[in-house]
Amino acid sequence: METINQILQKAKQRAQVNNLPYAGALTPEEAQQLMASAPGACLVDVRSRAELELVGRVPQALSIEWAFYPGMVANPDFAAHLDKQVDREALVMFLCRTGGRSHNAAVLANSMGYTEAYNVLEGFEGATDPQTGQRGKINGWKAAGLPWTNS
């Protein structure tokens, strides 16, 4: 098992290689390990309430919707909710369905002064299986067999 420092080094290296404007990019497995072992680490799930209820959620994750269902209308209060609920000095990891909204949340958090903002690559459901058209089987949190629950 890798140390916290080893995981963060790899995540920061991914950010550097991909020219990301935030601290780093984590695999779902790395994010889970940080949740379990890094004091004060916070996972923020930015999916809509509908996604959490219909698809499942990560235990102990904080939920702040990036956009509202239906219509995926941007949450104008996202930054205010983040600022109120997560310390700017914390290691904060963002998770969404596939990694796109969580990337945007990490960009915003970084611009707000969160120096340890990370995106969780692949998201909760991951890529679409070309054979079935379904998510959750190729990569992502669920496919990795990490802890999650139905609402």
C-alpha positions, 0 to 999 in steps of 0.5 A: 500500500502506498503512503499518503505522500506517494499518492499525492506525488503521483497525483501532482505529477499527473496534473503537471503532465496534463497542465491541470490548474489544480493540485492533482488528479487521483484514481478512485482507488487513490481517493479512497485510500486518502479518505481512509488515511489522510487526516482531514481529507474530504471527498466532495461529490458534485453530482445532482441529488437525482444521481445520488438517489438513483445511482448511489453514493460514496459513504462519508462524502460531502454532497454539493451539487455542481448543477441541478437536475433536470436541465443541469442548471449550474448551482450559483451557490456552489462556491459559497457552499464549498467555502462554508463546508470545507476548510481551504487548507484541507485536502479536498477531492472532487467526484462526479459521474465521469470526471468532467464536473469534478474537474470544473469544481477543482478548477474553481476551488483552486481559483478560490484558494484551495491549494490541495484541490484534486479531481477524481479521475473516471468519476463514480460511474466511469466510461460507457461500455461500447457493447452495452451502452452502460456505465459502471463496468469499465472504470470509475469508483463502482467498477473499482469495487470501492465502497458505495451505497444505494440511497 
